[in-house]
Amino acid sequence: MRQAHLLRILVKERAIVRLLKTIGYAEYPTRELLQKLGAYGHGHKLLLRAQSNGLVQRKVVKNRIYNKLTNDGKKLIKLSNEIGL
């Protein structure tokens, strides 16, 4: 993904950046991730938006959906840490 697109997400979607930082470099089930965020309804919508932007990869294992960052998600975290967000 181009750097300009990542910057656009960084400016317009600051809540997604918080979600990505919560995921970090680990892999979390959706329910556990939303409990860490403390936002069930809005947090789930952010998670789906992050997936549609290609920042989060979701996979189904048995009865759970696991979420982890894609390479673009990791780039966005690195970029936000450099900027200081």
C-alpha angles and dihedrals in degrees: 000000000000120000092237091059091050090051090050090054090046092055101038101034107042091151089060089055089056090050092050092049089051091054091045114164095324131091118242135184111242096247094050091047093051090049089054090051093044092221118100106173100030092036092056091051089051090050092053091047090051089051092051089051090053096246099114130042117209124196132178118232113179104308100342135080113221121205127204136161124264121218089267090053090052090049090052092052090049091049093049091050090052091051092044104244 
